[in-house]
Amino acid sequence: MPAAVITRPSRTANAGAGAVPRRRTRVLALSEARWAGAALALFLLALPLQLAGAPGWAWGPLYALVYAAGGWEPALSGLRELREKVLDVDLLMIVAALGAASIGQVMDGALLIVIFATSGALEALATARTQDAVRGLLDLAPATATRVVEGGEESVATEDLTVGDVIHVRPGERVGADGRVVGGASEVDQATITGEPLPVAKEPGDEVFAGTLNGTGTLRVAVERDASDSVIARIVAMTEEASRTKAPTQLFIEKVEQRYSLGMVAATLAVFLVPLGFGDDVTGSLLRAMTFMIVASPCAVVLATMPPLLSAMANAGRHGVLVKSAVVMERLGQADAVALDKTGTLTEGTPRVTAVRPLAGAGMSEDSLLASAAAAEHPSEHPLARAVVDAAQARGLTLSQAEDFSSAPGTGVVATVDGHRITVGSPARLLRDTPASAGAAAVLVAGELEEGGCTAVVVLRDGVPVGVLGIADRIRHDAARTVASLARLTGSSPMLLTGDNLRAADRLAAEAGITDVRAGLLPQDKADAVREGEQAGHKVLVLGDGVNDAPALAAAHIGIAMGKAGSDLALETADAVVIRDELATVPAVVALSRAARRLVVQNLVIAGVFISVLVVWDLVGHLPLPLGVLGHEGSTVVVGLNGLRLLRDSAWQRAARQGGAPEPAPSRSAASAG
């Protein structure tokens, strides 16, 4: 993008130019989603006809199509697994559905088919979206770079660059490889890598990263890493690797499924064959076996678990937190340690003027100093310039027209304002050539502001320092309350993980009430810090928003992303998304998760009692099929209604009180949804 058309960023950290290119698999592009949608549509057509008393020929074929549409893929997959001597629960559900249909319970079997087809479609969609985000991250690094060769330059693929090559990075271009600046000066937006809220000045000797965005200067960069070893490539690799570390839980679930499946098959065959051995008739034995398959069906157990979690998910969604799955909702309440990103998470991610300090004897007030600086900065697109202009406009100041404007990367801007030559920029650069007597006060004030965690900007009028501005990223209004609430819920103080400098991190941590501060971290350092916590036995909840947070989000027990301006990779990698960037909803959703887990336990007890009583009755006595179906369906209704209690707004309000969040009055839509 040419420098002349760089648009004003609405946010400098982890967004705008630094955002990951969007790739998105369409839902209907997945065969699992298409078949699940067809099965659900057919089921919704058949059910009203059956309940209305229509003849069987009207709804029977529709149910048959439900079985075919939703069941053929899991059935085929189950048969393939069976050929490998593995019996999975999907195949068992198909058999259970067909068994239910064989004794007249066609609707029950169709419902089972719809539930499992929908679950498979959601899992396939989640996998595809995560892969989209990872592939999109690779698009950050440009496909080509300009390599400096003897006698000129040539355009080459970035993957063909080798260590020692020198590349030319023009204004507005992305850096093509990890390396070190050997010529030129500019400012580079590297929020995608380090999360720093402001572009960083680069000059010979400084390190730059592939995929970061060059500002208005020109750089020559000596390549120090191959494309496969760049920081961007390593972020992708770490995200994928950390996602795979959750596989042991999946392996445990598969073992349980296998044992359950084998047990169900053996039990059903025994219920059918043993009575035959004692002279029972085939019809009676088959009826008993099918009754056993129905009453021992896991439908009640599935519904015992899902309604509380799904209700909690729906309630959280109405209040601005998107939880991606029921498993995530359950895991949220298990967190006992918290790690928070700084820029864009605890802070707003936008630099703001926090101090206006005119120098003694300069003859300028705060307003006149700010107005002069803003007038000079007005033509600039630099984030710091935008902060100065916005501050002046917020005070209602009138800005004079700037003339003869010019800017120097890493130094500042110069313009003529009301007949005076106004210079605004870096104290380290602008005060070097200023007489000690004139610059001493400015150096002192700038040092004080920088010690406080601000970026200092000095203002010169006709070459003489007249004031200093302090610019900093502003903490969110609910950050301190959220940190305190999370500490109370988890029993441990949250830690701050940031790529920003230690001084700025300490300042913000003091405001937020955080004592464990880890600054200057690259993405792999953040992920390592999270893994340390996990290895120490903690279940770490990570809250972040940028590409640089993705490895930590993936490595964590639970990852939550800020949604308003979070990068695609962070949003896809995270398990939950705070849609409206309201930090106070995080402890509330953790508390809601714990309430859902308590209801899950209650429902499992209820379902277990029903199933146990019905199974024993069928095995020991004679359980009539209608009574078995009534008991089975009755248990599902009881646990379902119990779980739906979490849909009410009162459930969120209780969770908000436990999490220390404010309780705004529910909107009309939220109230009606409850």
Disulfide bonds with the S-S distance in Angstrom:
none
